[in-house]
C-alpha cells in the first residue's frame, strides 16, 4: 500500500446515507445479467490485436490478496445515476469496461454489489467540475502575441484551484452535468459492464477510471440505499493504448502535458492487482473501440472510502 492509498478497518464502517438514487428508466436498478449480453455484442466484427505485455493477465481465474485501494479524489459524486451506458453525448473512442468483483479471500463472486465508475472526458474534464478540472483542448487561434506591458505585480491571494482528481479533499459539484458517471449492479457471477468512452488525461495524472464497490445495501425501485463502501480504487491503461488514442480526435487536440503510467503518483506498479486493465482493440484502428476487463478482489467486511490521507 502506497502513501496515496487509504485503508480503514471494519470498525469504521460508513453508512451511505445519501446513496438513494433515481433509476434511469423503468426496471434499470434491478436488472441483472445484462452486462454479459452488452459486452458480448460490443464492437462486433472486431479482430483485436493482443494487449500489450504489461496489461496481459492469465486466461485462468485470478484471485488476489486485495486489489489496491486508492484515494477517492476530489470529484466523486454520491447518489449517481443507475445506468450502464454513461456516455451521454461525449465524443471519444468507444470503451466497454467489464469488471468482475470477487471476495479476495474465497475468490467467490460478489453478487448484487453496487459498482460506481467515473472518469474525465477526452479532454480531461469531469462532469460536475468543469471549472475545477485540469483538462485542455485546442489552443485558441486568436491568442495574443508579444510580451504584455501591464503584467500584474505582487503575490497572488486566495486559495489555489483544486486540480488533479487523484488526491486532495472532496469538492462540491459546481454544475449539474453528470456525463461519464454511473452505478450498476453485479450479477450472480460478480460481473458488471459499462459502456463509455476512452478517458483522456489532465495535468499531473495518467489516464485512469475511478471506481467504488458498495455492499450490504438494498436495491429498490428507487435505486441503491445503505450499505458500506468496501473498495475505492482506480483502473489504469497501458502506455501503448494511450499513445494510440492520442492520435485520434478529440484526444489529439489536447494541449495538456501527459503524465505516463510510470510517472503517476497513484498507480502502485503492481499490474492487475494495482488496477491495470487488460485491453483489446484493433492495433491499427483503436478508434473503432476498446474493451477493458479486470477482476477486482475486495474484502466485503472492510470499509475503504478513500477519503483519508
VOMARPA-344837 format. One line per 10 residues: number of its first residue (from 1); their letters; for each residue x, y, z of N, C-alpha, C, CB. Coordinates in steps of 0.001 Angstrom, whole numbers, plus 500000, padded with zeros to 6 digits. Glycine has a CB too. Example, Ala and Ser with C-alpha at 12.3 -4.5 7.8 and 13.67 -1.06 7.14 Angstrom:
% VOMARPA-344837
1	as	513190 494310 507800 512300 495500 507800 513200 496700 507800 511308 495527 509046 ~ 512850 497750 507080 513670 498940 507140 512900 500030 507870 514084 499402 505725
This chain:
% VOMARPA-344837
1	xxxxxxxxxx	500850 498805 500000 500000 500000 500000 500881 501240 500000 499041 500009 501227 ~ 500650 502159 499059 501478 503340 498946 500958 504427 499863 501525 503833 497503 ~ 501711 505526 499915 501308 506648 500743 500046 507314 500244 502409 507652 500815 ~ 499679 507041 498975 498485 507645 498439 497250 506807 498697 498645 507876 496977 ~ 497440 505623 499276 496322 504743 499492 495804 504898 500900 496709 503305 499220 ~ 494525 504547 501085 493937 504612 502392 493252 503316 502701 492973 505766 502498 ~ 493214 502949 503970 492528 501735 504357 491987 501926 505746 493457 500509 504284 ~ 490751 501547 505967 490148 501627 507270 489645 500248 507632 489014 502673 507307 ~ 489671 499917 508906 489219 498617 509356 487719 498531 509375 489766 498312 510716 ~ 487192 497308 509595 485752 497104 509624 485049 497939 510683 485454 495660 509852
11	xxxxxxxxxx	485785 498303 511750 485147 499075 512810 484772 500472 512363 486052 499156 514006 ~ 485265 500898 511224 484988 502249 510747 483962 502240 509617 486277 502918 510278 ~ 483078 501257 509601 482103 501177 508522 481277 502450 508440 481191 499971 508715 ~ 481104 502939 507213 480372 504182 506990 479066 503881 506278 481216 505185 506173 ~ 477983 504284 506850 476689 504080 506216 476515 505122 505126 475534 504159 507253 ~ 476129 504684 503945 475973 505603 502830 474573 506210 502866 476227 504884 501483 ~ 474422 507215 503698 473094 507773 503939 472554 508512 502727 473128 508703 505127 ~ 473428 508932 501806 472958 509680 500647 472795 508821 499420 473894 510795 500345 ~ 473016 507501 499534 473002 506678 498332 471585 506217 498005 473927 505470 498501 ~ 470703 507173 497818 469392 506864 497271 469339 507518 495917 468223 507352 498201
21	xxxxxxxxxx	469218 506725 494888 469385 507236 493536 468163 506939 492698 470624 506643 492887 ~ 467985 507712 491661 466847 507548 490779 467248 506695 489597 466308 508905 490314 ~ 466510 505658 489337 466827 504750 488242 466618 505444 486914 465976 503480 488320 ~ 467519 505152 485967 467410 505735 484628 466594 504799 483759 468815 505991 484001 ~ 465285 504884 483848 464421 504008 483063 463796 502946 483940 465202 503356 481929 ~ 462630 502491 483576 461907 501526 484389 462664 500229 484503 460536 501272 483816 ~ 462807 499770 485742 463432 498469 485989 464929 498467 485867 462885 497471 485062 ~ 465573 499610 485596 467016 499617 485375 467773 499208 486611 467474 500980 484928 ~ 467290 499599 487772 468029 499355 489002 468068 497896 489382 467436 500141 490118 ~ 467077 497118 488935 467019 495743 489391 467366 494748 488308 465666 495445 489923
31	xxxxxxxxxx	467764 495232 487143 468120 494302 486073 469433 493630 486382 468198 495020 484725 ~ 469527 492351 486071 470767 491620 486252 471042 490831 484988 470702 490689 487492 ~ 472336 490518 484789 472708 489697 483659 472825 490461 482361 471733 488613 483497 ~ 472457 491731 482340 472520 492491 481107 473953 492730 480686 471796 493807 481261 ~ 474825 492887 481667 476213 493217 481367 476867 492218 480450 476998 493317 482625 ~ 476611 490931 480666 477234 489920 479832 476805 490046 478392 476910 488545 480345 ~ 475499 490283 478161 474996 490436 476812 475571 491670 476159 473489 490498 476810 ~ 475658 492753 476912 476173 494009 476393 477621 493860 475960 476044 495110 477436 ~ 478412 493196 476794 479824 493048 476472 480026 492127 475283 480587 492522 477672 ~ 479230 491063 475212 479397 490097 474139 479128 490727 472783 478482 488908 474352
41	xxxxxxxxxx	478236 491730 472746 477897 492364 471487 478750 493580 471177 476466 492753 471494 ~ 479672 493902 472053 480476 495105 471848 481452 494941 470708 481224 495459 473108 ~ 481490 495969 469834 482465 496029 468762 482428 494756 467919 483865 496249 469330 ~ 481250 494408 467436 481076 493202 466615 481989 493257 465409 479610 493047 466166 ~ 482566 492128 465068 483466 492038 463933 484881 492447 464252 482959 492868 462828 ~ 485148 492738 465489 486481 493186 465901 487492 492064 465757 486460 493692 467348 ~ 488619 492370 465155 489729 491414 465097 490865 492015 465895 490170 491100 463611 ~ 490707 491970 467208 491592 492705 468109 493012 492194 468058 491081 492628 469518 ~ 493940 493141 468103 495318 492767 468309 495505 492442 469773 496279 493883 467854 ~ 496597 491759 470134 496819 491430 471537 497073 492675 472352 497981 490469 471684
51	xxxxxxxxxx	496692 492638 473616 497017 493741 474515 498515 493763 474734 496262 493611 475866 ~ 499037 494888 475186 500469 494967 475437 500846 494021 476564 500889 496408 475775 ~ 502116 493648 476603 502557 492663 477579 502301 493113 478999 504015 492370 477396 ~ 502402 494427 479240 502257 494923 480600 500844 494792 481124 502684 496351 480671 ~ 499858 494670 480235 498479 494627 480695 497865 493237 480578 497652 495612 479919 ~ 498619 492259 480126 498077 490924 479928 497932 490202 481252 498960 490121 478982 ~ 496912 489354 481337 496711 488526 482506 496518 487096 482053 495507 489014 483340 ~ 496673 486145 482950 496488 484749 482597 495037 484511 482251 496936 483825 483739 ~ 494775 483488 481430 493417 483206 480998 492609 482527 482081 493430 482353 479763 ~ 493253 481980 483102 492545 481311 484180 491966 482298 485173 493463 480351 484888
61	xxxxxxxxxx	491159 481823 486081 490572 482668 487124 491673 483250 487998 489567 481865 487985 ~ 491621 484547 488185 492629 485220 489002 492024 485578 490345 493172 486487 488292 ~ 492775 485367 491402 492326 485755 492732 493483 486467 493416 491843 484515 493565 ~ 493237 487634 493947 494290 488450 494512 494084 488598 496015 494332 489824 493832 ~ 495166 488867 496711 495050 489128 498143 494077 490278 498358 496437 489453 498770 ~ 494296 491373 497683 493385 492514 497654 493762 493382 496460 493443 493334 498995 ~ 492785 493899 495762 493088 494907 494760 493423 496203 495490 491894 495103 493763 ~ 494426 496913 495009 494930 498103 495702 493842 499137 495940 496056 498729 494908 ~ 493827 499677 497154 492957 500803 497482 493676 502095 497091 492578 500805 499007 ~ 492905 503091 496647 493499 504379 496305 492634 505501 496877 493652 504530 494763
71	xxxxxxxxxx	493102 506704 496695 492327 507865 497110 491081 508020 496252 493178 509128 497036 ~ 490039 508557 496847 488799 508825 496112 488978 509958 495116 487668 509160 497080 ~ 489806 510940 495464 489948 512122 494629 488854 513135 494942 489912 511739 493148 ~ 489000 514353 494448 488055 515421 494817 486758 515428 494031 488710 516736 494647 ~ 486609 514574 492987 485493 514742 492060 484458 513629 492107 486016 514848 490683 ~ 484336 512952 493247 483315 511918 493392 481970 512555 493727 483717 510899 494484 ~ 480903 512039 493105 479553 512489 493414 478738 511286 493856 478894 513192 492190 ~ 478333 511257 495119 477494 510188 495640 476087 510331 495049 477453 510220 497201 ~ 475323 509235 495112 473970 509227 494562 473986 509535 493074 473087 510236 495297 ~ 474782 508766 492337 474886 508972 490901 473776 508213 490188 476265 508526 490385
81	xxxxxxxxxx	473778 508250 488862 472734 507619 488069 472929 506103 487962 472696 508236 486682 ~ 471819 505359 488044 471858 503917 487869 471763 503635 486380 470708 503207 488660 ~ 472870 503302 485772 472905 503071 484328 474202 502391 483949 472745 504392 483551 ~ 474172 501681 482829 475370 501048 482297 476008 501884 481200 475041 499670 481768 ~ 475202 502565 480418 475738 503442 479378 475850 504842 479969 474832 503436 478088 ~ 477081 505284 480215 477320 506582 480864 477840 507630 479889 478309 506420 482008 ~ 477792 507305 478590 478424 508154 477580 477751 509513 477447 478413 507457 476244 ~ 476410 509537 477495 475632 510724 477145 476070 511200 475749 475822 511863 478220 ~ 476425 512461 475598 476768 512948 474260 478261 513204 474103 476001 514220 473958 ~ 479064 512593 474942 480502 512869 474896 481183 512151 473731 481157 512457 476210
91	xxxxxxxxxx	482055 512853 473051 482816 512286 471945 484024 511526 472474 483260 513388 470968 ~ 484435 510527 471713 485619 509778 472094 485579 508358 471573 485771 509770 473592 ~ 486639 507640 471791 486743 506249 471366 485797 505403 472214 488211 505733 471485 ~ 484902 504600 471618 484010 503751 472410 484815 502829 473323 483094 502922 471487 ~ 484398 502750 474572 485116 501940 475557 484118 501112 476353 485964 502833 476504 ~ 484295 499798 476326 483462 498879 477091 484297 498357 478260 482930 497701 476194 ~ 483838 498595 479489 484563 498190 480692 483788 497082 481400 484783 499403 481643 ~ 484412 495914 481528 483772 494751 482163 484562 494385 483414 483694 493529 481175 ~ 483879 494445 484558 484508 494255 485864 483914 493026 486529 484325 495507 486762 ~ 484764 492202 487127 484284 491099 487957 484705 491376 489390 484838 489720 487460
101	xxxxxxxxxx	483765 491339 490315 484048 491601 491726 484003 490283 492488 483034 492625 492326 ~ 485103 489971 493196 485189 488729 493950 485646 488996 495376 486140 487750 493264 ~ 485337 488056 496258 485863 488064 497626 487329 487662 497538 485050 487090 498580 ~ 488222 488525 497999 489653 488270 497837 490137 487065 498624 490435 489479 498252 ~ 489404 486652 499646 489815 485510 500445 489320 484193 499867 489318 485665 501857 ~ 488067 484158 499432 487484 482915 498949 487445 482813 497426 486099 482770 499492 ~ 487641 483913 496731 487524 484021 495269 486079 483877 494797 488390 482961 494593 ~ 485119 483810 495703 483716 483699 495321 483226 485024 494744 482851 483283 496532 ~ 482431 484978 493685 481887 486237 493137 480954 486918 494124 481140 485973 491824 ~ 480933 488235 494097 480048 489014 494956 478904 489542 494104 480816 490184 495657
111	xxxxxxxxxx	477702 489059 494367 476540 489471 493594 475813 490621 494283 475590 488289 493387 ~ 475077 491376 493501 474243 492476 493986 475035 493620 494604 473268 491957 494990 ~ 476338 493683 494348 477126 494843 494787 476811 496025 493873 478665 494525 494775 ~ 476913 497227 494403 476758 498437 493596 478151 498940 493220 475946 499543 494369 ~ 478416 499014 491928 479722 499458 491444 479572 500825 490795 480328 498433 490441 ~ 480319 501796 491284 480374 503132 490688 481605 503220 489792 480407 504242 491790 ~ 481483 503902 488668 482674 504351 487939 482467 505814 487546 482944 503454 486667 ~ 483566 506541 487445 483529 507922 486958 484912 508274 486433 483083 508921 488087 ~ 484937 509101 485399 486232 509494 484813 486058 510754 483990 486819 508355 483935 ~ 487167 511341 483579 487129 512570 482790 486813 512253 481330 488470 513326 482898
121	xxxxxxxxxx	486483 513295 480573 486196 513110 479153 487484 513123 478341 485239 514199 478649 ~ 487370 513144 477027 488534 513037 476151 489513 514188 476314 488089 512964 474724 ~ 489040 515315 476859 489909 516479 477044 490198 516759 478511 489282 517701 476410 ~ 489920 515793 479382 490336 515910 480769 489360 516589 481698 491584 516623 480822 ~ 488106 516773 481284 487123 517458 482117 486200 516466 482813 486304 518433 481276 ~ 485919 516713 484105 484982 515902 484876 483618 516567 484898 485496 515683 486309 ~ 482561 515786 484682 481219 516335 484808 480983 516802 486238 480160 515293 484396 ~ 480281 517914 486364 480040 518499 487671 481151 519399 488152 479823 517432 488658 ~ 482319 519307 487492 483503 520032 487977 484303 520658 486827 484406 519087 488781 ~ 483638 521053 485785 484359 521590 484636 485241 522775 485008 483383 522002 483559
131	xxxxxxxxxx	484794 523583 485974 485571 524766 486355 486812 524415 487165 484703 525720 487149 ~ 486847 523196 487753 488000 522762 488528 488963 521897 487719 487539 522005 489743 ~ 488441 521194 486725 489236 520195 486009 490427 520831 485332 488384 519466 484981 ~ 491444 519993 485135 492707 520483 484582 492904 520037 483143 493873 520007 485431 ~ 491821 519896 482395 491936 519473 481007 492303 520631 480100 490643 518843 480542 ~ 492492 520322 478809 492837 521362 477854 492539 520922 476454 494288 521743 477976 ~ 492011 521809 475640 491706 521488 474255 492644 522200 473305 490273 521848 473932 ~ 492187 522381 472080 492991 523032 471057 493320 524467 471469 492257 523016 469706 ~ 494556 524860 471250 494961 526223 471590 494178 527223 470748 496481 526412 471381 ~ 493753 528359 471309 492980 529344 470549 493789 529920 469405 492504 530466 471460
141	xxxxxxxxxx	493109 530184 468285 493813 530728 467120 493996 532234 467209 493063 530384 465849 ~ 493246 532858 468129 493347 534314 468248 494089 534727 469514 491958 534941 468236 ~ 495001 533865 469980 495744 534168 471195 496637 535384 470969 496584 532953 471640 ~ 496759 536280 471929 497597 537470 471756 499068 537095 471670 497375 538455 472908 ~ 499813 537876 470985 501246 537641 470851 502009 538762 471523 501653 537521 469371 ~ 503307 538525 471719 504133 539546 472332 504116 539480 473844 503688 540895 471883 ~ 504904 540310 474476 505001 540338 475926 504076 541399 476493 506444 540594 476369 ~ 503214 541051 477425 502305 542071 477976 503065 543147 478725 501278 541428 478906 ~ 502580 544387 478588 503266 545505 479240 502676 545821 480604 503206 546738 478363 ~ 501521 545218 480888 500854 545524 482153 500747 544276 483025 499458 546112 481896
151	xxxxxxxxxx	501843 543529 483092 501849 542307 483890 501580 542634 485344 503186 541567 483748 ~ 500775 541831 486030 500459 542112 487433 501673 541932 488321 499330 541213 487915 ~ 501681 542644 489412 502784 542539 490358 502249 542097 491700 503539 543875 490487 ~ 503155 541674 492570 502737 541258 493908 502390 539786 493958 501551 542076 494366 ~ 502265 539249 495172 501968 537830 495360 500477 537589 495196 502444 537347 496746 ~ 500095 536451 494586 498667 536143 494436 498022 535894 495786 498469 534925 493530 ~ 496731 536165 495879 495997 535942 497109 494922 534888 496885 495376 537251 497619 ~ 494407 534332 497977 493342 533343 497871 493887 531938 497743 492456 533654 496694 ~ 492971 530949 497765 493357 529553 497670 493621 529169 496230 492284 528658 498268 ~ 494623 528320 495989 494864 527849 494625 493723 526961 494181 496203 527093 494527
161	xxxxxxxxxx	493485 526835 492866 492411 525976 492380 492707 524521 492671 492198 526178 490889 ~ 491661 523748 492904 491824 522314 493111 491979 521652 491763 490627 521710 493891 ~ 492914 520749 491638 493108 520047 490384 493527 518644 490637 494120 520742 489523 ~ 493863 517923 489547 494328 516589 489761 493255 515580 489871 495131 516540 490931 ~ 492414 515328 490640 491422 514260 490591 491972 513012 491184 490965 514002 489177 ~ 493245 513010 491611 493795 511835 492227 493874 511984 493720 495141 511537 491666 ~ 494112 513188 494218 494248 513406 495651 493493 514646 496077 495715 513525 496041 ~ 493710 515060 497308 493052 516250 497795 491691 515947 498374 492926 517252 496698 ~ 491141 516926 499087 489844 516748 499700 488719 516820 498690 489637 517774 500765 ~ 487535 516384 499126 486379 516381 498239 485927 517802 497930 485231 515585 498861
171	xxxxxxxxxx	485540 518018 496682 484988 519294 496258 483500 519119 495948 485752 519846 495022 ~ 482693 520100 496269 481281 520044 495912 481114 520391 494433 480447 521007 496800 ~ 480188 519720 493726 479988 519988 492296 479624 521437 492041 478902 519083 491734 ~ 480059 521940 490904 479756 523320 490529 478828 523394 489325 481036 524073 490235 ~ 478422 522226 488780 477464 522205 487676 476567 520981 487834 478194 522191 486291 ~ 475504 520925 487030 474548 519824 487101 474861 518701 486121 473161 520339 486844 ~ 475954 518780 485399 476291 517733 484430 476700 516452 485151 477424 518203 483491 ~ 476389 515298 484540 476730 514012 485149 477210 513007 484095 475518 513444 485905 ~ 477740 513476 482975 478246 512555 481964 479438 511762 482507 478647 513323 480690 ~ 479614 510571 481972 480723 509673 482315 480741 509304 483799 482046 510319 481937
181	xxxxxxxxxx	479532 509142 484359 479347 508677 485737 478181 507699 485759 479093 509877 486717 ~ 478311 506651 486540 477194 505731 486643 477420 504648 487676 476926 505107 485317 ~ 476332 503987 488046 476336 502904 489025 475527 501749 488457 475758 503375 490401 ~ 476024 500522 488675 475274 499358 488227 475508 498185 489172 475666 498980 486791 ~ 474686 497169 489016 474612 496024 489919 475359 494820 489362 473161 495655 490183 ~ 476188 494175 490204 476867 492950 489777 475855 491816 489673 478007 492575 490762 ~ 476034 490936 488683 475134 489807 488512 475559 488648 489414 475102 489362 487040 ~ 474937 487501 489256 475205 486381 490152 476619 485829 490019 474217 485285 489896 ~ 477298 486164 488923 478686 485755 488744 479669 486873 489088 478907 485299 487318 ~ 479149 487964 489635 480005 489064 490056 480369 490058 488974 481233 488522 490617
191	xxxxxxxxxx	479754 489945 487791 480118 490811 486672 479248 492061 486599 480017 490044 485371 ~ 479854 493132 486142 479141 494359 485803 479849 494975 484599 479094 495363 487023 ~ 479072 495544 483674 479632 496089 482444 479137 497508 482219 479272 495204 481246 ~ 480044 498387 481801 479700 499769 481494 480113 500102 480065 480372 500734 482491 ~ 479313 500941 479432 479656 501476 478113 479971 502962 478294 478482 501255 477069 ~ 481138 503386 477808 481557 504776 477983 482499 505154 476842 482247 504987 479369 ~ 483362 506133 477056 484400 506478 476090 485761 506360 476773 484183 507916 475516 ~ 486776 506131 475984 488148 506051 476488 488489 507387 477156 489166 505717 475330 ~ 488972 507369 478400 489259 508636 479084 490435 509382 478456 489548 508379 480556 ~ 490428 510683 478631 491576 511490 478260 492499 511667 479456 491127 512853 477717
201	xxxxxxxxxx	493246 512757 479477 494191 512990 480568 494164 514462 480962 495624 512561 480162 ~ 494704 514731 482129 494800 516104 482607 496081 516237 483408 493558 516501 483463 ~ 496405 517461 483802 497698 517769 484399 497948 516942 485657 497784 519252 484725 ~ 499067 516233 485681 499511 515534 486873 499062 514093 487030 499069 516269 488021 ~ 498205 513585 486151 497706 512218 486282 497780 511477 484954 496269 512223 486800 ~ 498023 510173 485053 497934 509326 483873 496458 509042 483579 498732 507998 484075 ~ 496191 508375 482474 494818 508033 482103 494269 506993 483080 494753 507501 480640 ~ 493070 507222 483609 492526 506325 484632 491017 506456 484731 493163 506612 485989 ~ 490395 505481 485393 488972 505470 485721 488845 505226 487217 488194 504379 484897 ~ 488026 506004 487898 487764 505800 489322 486663 504769 489526 487380 507125 489994
211	xxxxxxxxxx	486707 504071 490652 485658 503106 490961 485433 502997 492465 486010 501740 490384 ~ 484222 502621 492845 483878 502248 494213 482993 501005 494155 483157 503425 494965 ~ 483130 500147 495169 482264 498976 495305 481550 499069 496642 483079 497643 495194 ~ 480220 498997 496605 479391 499089 497803 478672 497757 498029 478367 500253 497680 ~ 478635 497287 499255 477991 496013 499584 477047 496192 500773 479053 494928 499896 ~ 476191 495175 500963 475267 495112 502113 474206 496191 502098 476040 495212 503395 ~ 473988 496820 500954 472902 497765 500809 471672 497081 500238 473321 498929 499924 ~ 470672 497866 499899 469416 497316 499381 469083 497951 498037 468260 497544 500386 ~ 468789 497089 497053 468324 497562 495758 466808 497708 495806 468756 496594 494618 ~ 466317 498873 495464 464885 499144 495457 464510 499739 494103 464485 500103 496623
221	xxxxxxxxxx	463223 500013 493920 462784 500650 492683 463400 502041 492524 461256 500745 492651 ~ 463793 502639 493643 464400 503977 493599 465896 503925 493355 464128 504716 494891 ~ 466523 502763 493509 467961 502657 493300 468629 501805 494346 468584 504016 493289 ~ 469723 502296 494937 470504 501559 495919 470638 502394 497184 471898 501188 495355 ~ 470349 501767 498322 470354 502504 499576 471158 501764 500638 468926 502739 500061 ~ 471833 502541 501505 472548 501979 502640 473818 501255 502233 471655 501041 503390 ~ 474248 500330 503094 475445 499558 502807 476728 500265 503195 475487 499222 501364 ~ 477846 499640 502860 479165 500189 503141 480019 500138 501879 479848 499418 504294 ~ 481043 500965 501842 481980 501004 500721 483163 500102 501056 482453 502469 500423 ~ 483271 498964 500377 484351 498027 500694 485582 498218 499813 483852 496608 500558
231	xxxxxxxxxx	485469 499018 498757 486627 499236 497893 486527 500585 497205 486748 498117 496853 ~ 487633 501319 497201 487788 502538 496420 489089 502413 495651 487776 503821 497326 ~ 489006 502440 494349 490213 502211 493550 490193 502974 492245 490379 500743 493267 ~ 491186 502687 491423 491291 503290 490099 491783 502237 489117 492241 504521 490116 ~ 491320 502324 487880 491752 501444 486806 492687 502222 485883 490533 500875 486021 ~ 493710 501534 485384 494756 502198 484607 494923 501557 483231 496084 502159 485365 ~ 495541 502310 482313 495682 501923 480919 497160 501876 480537 494916 502898 480003 ~ 497559 500835 479804 498966 500747 479412 499304 501838 478395 499281 499351 478828 ~ 500583 502165 478327 501049 503276 477505 500785 503074 476018 502517 503487 477726 ~ 500854 501833 475556 500639 501566 474139 499249 502021 473705 500824 500074 473843
241	xxxxxxxxxx	498249 501701 474518 496884 502084 474177 496693 503592 474267 495892 501376 475092 ~ 497278 504215 475280 497128 505664 475451 497784 506415 474294 497741 506118 476792 ~ 498953 505983 473889 499636 506620 472763 498819 506489 471484 501025 506007 472565 ~ 498190 505321 471308 497346 505128 470127 496124 506042 470178 496905 503658 470015 ~ 495532 506197 471361 494355 507059 471489 494707 508512 471220 493740 506921 472880 ~ 495920 508913 471555 496346 510304 471398 496441 510739 469940 497679 510506 472066 ~ 496372 509777 469018 496406 510092 467585 495011 510328 467024 497088 508967 466814 ~ 493984 510108 467855 492596 510172 467402 491930 511425 467962 491816 508903 467830 ~ 491116 512109 467137 490358 513245 467652 489226 512742 468543 489797 514109 466490 ~ 488865 513461 469609 489374 514781 470025 490612 514726 470912 488297 515523 470750
251	xxxxxxxxxx	491109 513521 471235 492279 513414 472114 493488 514148 471518 492629 511930 472358 ~ 493612 514084 470203 494769 514687 469537 494770 516202 469619 494809 514265 468094 ~ 493645 516804 469994 493586 518265 470097 493992 518763 471480 492186 518754 469770 ~ 494238 517856 472416 494586 518277 473775 495938 518973 473801 494597 517074 474723 ~ 496001 520061 474554 497261 520795 474722 497878 520528 476099 497028 522306 474533 ~ 497297 519590 476847 497756 519298 478199 498906 518303 478190 496610 518762 479042 ~ 499964 518610 478915 501084 517685 479023 500616 516414 479719 502269 518331 479791 ~ 501006 515262 479175 500511 513988 479681 501487 513363 480662 500246 513031 478533 ~ 500961 512829 481760 501735 512059 482732 501647 510590 482345 501216 512292 484195 ~ 502781 509898 482265 502775 508489 481870 502401 507602 483050 504148 508078 481311
261	xxxxxxxxxx	502127 506346 482747 501770 505381 483790 502890 505267 484818 501470 503999 483173 ~ 504137 505209 484366 505273 505078 485282 505484 506327 486126 506535 504775 484502 ~ 505056 507469 485630 505236 508721 486356 504109 509002 487347 505345 509861 485380 ~ 503008 508288 487227 501836 508580 488035 502102 508322 489508 500654 507752 487567 ~ 501537 509170 490372 501779 509055 491812 500747 508181 492525 501788 510429 492437 ~ 499711 507730 491800 498667 506903 492407 498847 505432 492051 497285 507380 491962 ~ 499144 505127 490804 499347 503735 490386 500551 503151 491107 499537 503638 488851 ~ 500379 501973 491718 501449 501403 492550 502378 500443 491816 500846 500689 493710 ~ 502174 500274 490510 503098 499471 489725 502926 497973 489847 504458 499812 490099 ~ 501836 497519 490458 501666 496081 490702 500822 495369 489653 501045 495872 492045
271	xxxxxxxxxx	500638 495984 488503 499907 495324 487429 498425 495204 487713 500478 493966 487183 ~ 497855 494041 487409 496416 493848 487572 495972 494100 489002 496023 492444 487152 ~ 496761 493679 489975 496398 493900 491372 496307 495388 491689 497412 493227 492299 ~ 497087 496185 490987 497061 497630 491184 496028 498344 490347 498392 498196 490889 ~ 495233 497597 489562 494179 498200 488765 494474 498305 487284 493892 499534 489281 ~ 495568 497688 486796 495907 497768 485375 494961 496887 484567 497378 497346 485134 ~ 494264 497486 483607 493276 496787 482810 493909 495920 481728 492334 497776 482184 ~ 493218 494842 481382 493558 494072 480187 492732 494656 479048 493280 492519 480378 ~ 493398 495121 478001 492730 495839 476925 492775 495067 475615 493358 497202 476740 ~ 491701 495208 474830 491650 494639 473482 491130 495713 472528 490742 493356 473437
281	xxxxxxxxxx	491795 495819 471369 491389 496779 470353 492147 496468 469081 491645 498242 470813 ~ 491694 497016 467968 492408 496834 466708 493693 497643 466751 491530 497253 465496 ~ 494793 496967 466557 496097 497621 466710 496243 498869 465859 497193 496658 466364 ~ 495748 498819 464631 495932 499944 463729 494678 500795 463584 496363 499448 462383 ~ 493681 500545 464432 492446 501307 464334 491741 501336 465681 491526 500713 463259 ~ 492393 501935 466674 491821 501978 468023 490533 502781 468055 492824 502570 469009 ~ 490327 503643 467055 489125 504468 467013 487851 503637 466924 489195 505418 465843 ~ 487958 502387 466478 486790 501510 466382 486261 501105 467750 487134 500269 465582 ~ 487107 501161 468771 486642 500823 470111 487621 499973 470887 485336 500114 470029 ~ 487512 500027 472201 488393 499303 473122 487523 498581 474148 489408 500276 473829
291	xxxxxxxxxx	487906 497365 474498 487283 496674 475625 488328 496519 476719 486702 495282 475197 ~ 487917 496737 477949 488807 496576 479097 488174 495632 480100 489118 497937 479756 ~ 488974 494713 480648 488463 493768 481635 489398 493717 482836 488299 492364 481016 ~ 488813 493409 483995 489618 493267 485201 488810 492526 486261 490078 494652 485727 ~ 489499 491751 487098 488902 491136 488274 489349 491933 489491 489303 489626 488400 ~ 488389 492366 490289 488668 493192 491465 488436 492347 492712 487773 494479 491485 ~ 489489 492135 493483 489393 491393 494734 489165 492336 495893 490651 490563 494969 ~ 488076 492146 496653 487735 493042 497750 487506 492250 499033 486488 493871 497403 ~ 487575 492936 500151 487191 492375 501437 485818 492946 501769 488253 492702 502566 ~ 484743 492153 501616 483396 492694 501814 483109 493122 503251 482381 491676 501395
301	xxxxxxxxx	483955 492713 504197 483753 493090 505595 484513 494349 505986 484167 491957 506494 ~ 485325 494874 505062 486121 496066 505349 485422 497310 504836 487517 495951 504726 ~ 485938 498464 505253 485453 499738 504729 486651 500512 504182 484700 500565 505835 ~ 486554 500898 502914 487607 501687 502265 486929 502813 501484 488504 500792 501316 ~ 486869 503981 502069 486203 505105 501428 487141 505951 500584 485554 505965 502464 ~ 488453 505821 500789 489411 506589 500008 489413 508066 500294 489153 506388 498586 ~ 488912 508457 501473 488805 509885 501794 489807 510359 502816 487439 510189 502287 ~ 490660 509468 503333 491672 509855 504325 493046 509902 503671 491679 508869 505524 ~ 493950 510641 504237 495334 510625 503779 495535 511550 502613 495755 509228 503402
